[in-house]
Amino acid sequence: MKTETTCINGVFVLNPVVYPDNRGLFFESYQKEIFEKLNINTEFVQDIQ
């Protein structure tokens, strides 16, 4: 996942790396370690793509 800072303090753009194949797409929409490095302390209950 690629992270970008913005001109707004505390706002980030998170761009997942997309891996396409003959079945469709795969990407990691959440990685705890990346969120922690950005001081985003949250717990997801569900993520549907």
C-alpha positions as CSV (number, residue, x, y, z in Angstrom):
1,M,0.0,0.0,0.0
2,K,1.3,3.4,-0.9
3,T,0.6,6.3,1.4
4,E,0.6,10.0,0.5
5,T,0.4,13.0,2.8
6,T,-1.9,15.9,1.9
7,C,-1.9,19.6,2.7
8,I,-4.5,18.9,5.4
9,N,-2.8,17.9,8.7
10,G,-3.7,14.3,9.6
11,V,-5.3,13.5,6.3
12,F,-3.7,10.8,4.1
13,V,-4.3,9.1,0.8
14,L,-4.0,5.3,0.9
15,N,-3.5,3.7,-2.5
16,P,-3.6,-0.1,-2.5
17,V,-1.4,-2.1,-5.0
18,V,-3.9,-3.9,-7.2
19,Y,-3.1,-7.4,-8.5
20,P,-5.4,-8.5,-11.4
21,D,-5.7,-12.0,-12.7
22,N,-8.2,-14.1,-14.7
23,R,-10.6,-14.2,-11.6
24,G,-10.6,-10.5,-11.1
25,L,-8.6,-8.3,-8.7
26,F,-6.9,-8.6,-5.4
27,F,-5.7,-5.8,-3.1
28,E,-4.9,-5.3,0.5
29,S,-7.3,-2.7,1.8
30,Y,-6.1,-2.6,5.4
31,Q,-2.7,-3.3,7.0
32,K,-2.5,-2.6,10.7
33,E,1.2,-1.7,10.7
34,I,0.7,1.0,8.1
35,F,-2.2,2.6,9.9
36,E,-0.2,2.5,13.2
37,K,2.8,4.3,11.5
38,L,0.3,7.0,10.5
39,N,-1.1,7.2,14.1
40,I,-4.4,5.9,12.9
41,N,-5.5,3.7,15.7
42,T,-8.7,2.0,14.7
43,E,-10.2,-1.5,14.5
44,F,-12.2,-2.6,11.5
45,V,-15.0,-5.0,12.1
46,Q,-15.8,-5.6,8.4
47,D,-14.5,-4.6,5.0
48,I,-16.3,-5.7,1.9
49,Q,-14.8,-5.0,-1.6
